[in-house]
Amino acid sequence: MIPYIIINVAMSINGKISAINGRYRISNDIDINRVMEIRKNVDGVLLGANSVKVDNPVLNYAKNRIILDEKLRLNDNYNVFDGKIKSYIFSRNNKKIKNAEIIILDDLSITSILKKLYDMGIKSILVEGGSNVINQFIDKKIFDEFYIFINPGLILDGIPLFKEEMKLNYKISMEGDGLLLNIKDINNF
Ligand SMILES: NC(=O)c1ccc[n+]([C@@H]2O[C@H](COP(=O)([O-])OP(=O)(O)OC[C@H]3O[C@@H](n4cnc5c(N)ncnc54)[C@H](OP(=O)(O)O)[C@@H]3O)[C@@H](O)[C@H]2O)c1
């Protein structure tokens, strides 16, 4: 068994989830409130190591923080290791990181990680990024809900959400000055 998976990401209208040269707020206040409500209702929030490095998020309202860091490049200094809630790191390596439990798996495929989390009692997860991690879920079509908030602005020099051409089947709604796609299905062209 694997947990119930909700993917959420914010991107510019041309598909970038982050500007190369620094932080750029892609979501708006309405969208942030929507995401906070999801965080409150799931057992854990999952992020890749690069997102922790670049954004240094606290992940307010998360019940558990789940970080994928195969090479264990992170250190004690990130906000996710503030000790206020439990943080788990899935890795191939081991080292002491304050306030984090390192889970070493030979098989670091998303399916294997999710099975382990389910067995640990984490039955629902919000996947917040980044692109590398989200694409592993897309490749295997592992999601129960998938939301993309689209900011009407352009980021020219940024990290793309998608690595290849994709065809999305979605319901769309306005969210303030942005758009919210509720993805029902996603396929290669
Ligand atoms: N707009 C948004 O909604 C949003 C949300 C979150 C993040 N972001 C942005 O996304 C960017 C980062 O995205 P990214 O694609 O570069 O990186 P990422 O997905 O955040 O992290 C990728 C790293 O996570 C580790 N990893 C991935 N899968 C793993 C697995 N199955 N097992 C163990 N470790 C695994 C790997 O670390 P190793 O190198 O150790 O192998 C990999 O290099 C940042 O710029 C951030 O600002 C945007």
The ligand as an SDF file (V2000), in Angstrom:
LIG
                    3D

 48 52  0  0  0  0  0  0  0  0999 V2000
    6.9810   26.7100   -7.7990 N   0  0  0  0  0  0  0  0  0  0  0  0
    6.8310   25.7310   -6.9320 C   0  0  0  0  0  0  0  0  0  0  0  0
    5.7010   25.3450   -6.5890 O   0  0  0  0  0  0  0  0  0  0  0  0
    8.0460   25.0850   -6.3540 C   0  0  0  0  0  0  0  0  0  0  0  0
    7.9100   24.2020   -5.2840 C   0  0  0  0  0  0  0  0  0  0  0  0
    9.0530   23.5920   -4.7840 C   0  0  0  0  0  0  0  0  0  0  0  0
   10.2800   23.8680   -5.3530 C   0  0  0  0  0  0  0  0  0  0  0  0
   10.3790   24.7380   -6.3740 N   0  0  0  0  0  0  0  0  0  0  0  0
   11.6800   25.0140   -7.0010 C   0  0  0  0  0  0  0  0  0  0  0  0
   12.1800   23.8170   -7.5330 O   0  0  0  0  0  0  0  0  0  0  0  0
   13.5930   23.9340   -7.6370 C   0  0  0  0  0  0  0  0  0  0  0  0
   14.2360   22.6300   -7.2560 C   0  0  0  0  0  0  0  0  0  0  0  0
   13.7750   21.6180   -8.1300 O   0  0  0  0  0  0  0  0  0  0  0  0
   14.7770   20.5140   -8.6770 P   0  0  0  0  0  0  0  0  0  0  0  0
   14.0770   19.7620   -9.7370 O   0  0  0  0  0  0  0  0  0  0  0  0
   16.0710   21.1640   -9.0050 O   0  0  0  0  0  0  0  0  0  0  0  0
   15.0820   19.6190   -7.4130 O   0  0  0  0  0  0  0  0  0  0  0  0
   14.1810   18.8550   -6.3310 P   0  0  0  0  0  0  0  0  0  0  0  0
   13.1740   18.0130   -7.0080 O   0  0  0  0  0  0  0  0  0  0  0  0
   13.7490   19.7950   -5.2870 O   0  0  0  0  0  0  0  0  0  0  0  0
   15.3080   17.9260   -5.6540 O   0  0  0  0  0  0  0  0  0  0  0  0
   16.0070   17.0050   -6.4660 C   0  0  0  0  0  0  0  0  0  0  0  0
   17.0060   16.2400   -5.5950 C   0  0  0  0  0  0  0  0  0  0  0  0
   16.3140   15.4720   -4.6280 O   0  0  0  0  0  0  0  0  0  0  0  0
   16.9690   14.2330   -4.4590 C   0  0  0  0  0  0  0  0  0  0  0  0
   16.0740   13.1630   -4.8670 N   0  0  0  0  0  0  0  0  0  0  0  0
   15.1480   13.2010   -5.8760 C   0  0  0  0  0  0  0  0  0  0  0  0
   14.5110   12.0440   -5.9560 N   0  0  0  0  0  0  0  0  0  0  0  0
   15.0170   11.2550   -4.9900 C   0  0  0  0  0  0  0  0  0  0  0  0
   14.7450    9.9340   -4.5720 C   0  0  0  0  0  0  0  0  0  0  0  0
   13.8080    9.1790   -5.1920 N   0  0  0  0  0  0  0  0  0  0  0  0
   15.4360    9.4440   -3.5330 N   0  0  0  0  0  0  0  0  0  0  0  0
   16.3720   10.1820   -2.9060 C   0  0  0  0  0  0  0  0  0  0  0  0
   16.6970   11.4380   -3.2630 N   0  0  0  0  0  0  0  0  0  0  0  0
   16.0160   11.9590   -4.2980 C   0  0  0  0  0  0  0  0  0  0  0  0
   18.1790   14.2100   -5.3560 C   0  0  0  0  0  0  0  0  0  0  0  0
   19.2610   14.5810   -4.5680 O   0  0  0  0  0  0  0  0  0  0  0  0
   20.7630   14.0810   -4.8880 P   0  0  0  0  0  0  0  0  0  0  0  0
   21.3450   15.1580   -5.7040 O   0  0  0  0  0  0  0  0  0  0  0  0
   21.3670   13.8910   -3.5610 O   0  0  0  0  0  0  0  0  0  0  0  0
   20.6650   12.8240   -5.6910 O   0  0  0  0  0  0  0  0  0  0  0  0
   17.8520   15.2680   -6.3940 C   0  0  0  0  0  0  0  0  0  0  0  0
   18.9700   15.9190   -6.9090 O   0  0  0  0  0  0  0  0  0  0  0  0
   13.9960   25.0800   -6.7410 C   0  0  0  0  0  0  0  0  0  0  0  0
   14.4660   26.1380   -7.5270 O   0  0  0  0  0  0  0  0  0  0  0  0
   12.7230   25.4740   -6.0290 C   0  0  0  0  0  0  0  0  0  0  0  0
   12.6480   26.8750   -5.8280 O   0  0  0  0  0  0  0  0  0  0  0  0
    9.2890   25.3490   -6.8970 C   0  0  0  0  0  0  0  0  0  0  0  0
  1  2  1  0
  2  3  2  0
  2  4  1  0
  4  5  1  0
  4 48  2  0
  5  6  2  0
  6  7  1  0
  7  8  2  0
  8  9  1  0
  8 48  1  0
  9 10  1  0
  9 46  1  0
 10 11  1  0
 11 12  1  0
 11 44  1  0
 12 13  1  0
 13 14  1  0
 14 15  2  0
 14 16  1  0
 14 17  1  0
 17 18  1  0
 18 19  2  0
 18 20  1  0
 18 21  1  0
 21 22  1  0
 22 23  1  0
 23 24  1  0
 23 42  1  0
 24 25  1  0
 25 26  1  0
 25 36  1  0
 26 27  1  0
 26 35  1  0
 27 28  2  0
 28 29  1  0
 29 30  1  0
 29 35  2  0
 30 31  1  0
 30 32  2  0
 32 33  1  0
 33 34  2  0
 34 35  1  0
 36 37  1  0
 36 42  1  0
 37 38  1  0
 38 39  2  0
 38 40  1  0
 38 41  1  0
 42 43  1  0
 44 45  1  0
 44 46  1  0
 46 47  1  0
M  CHG  2   8   1  16  -1
M  END
$$$$
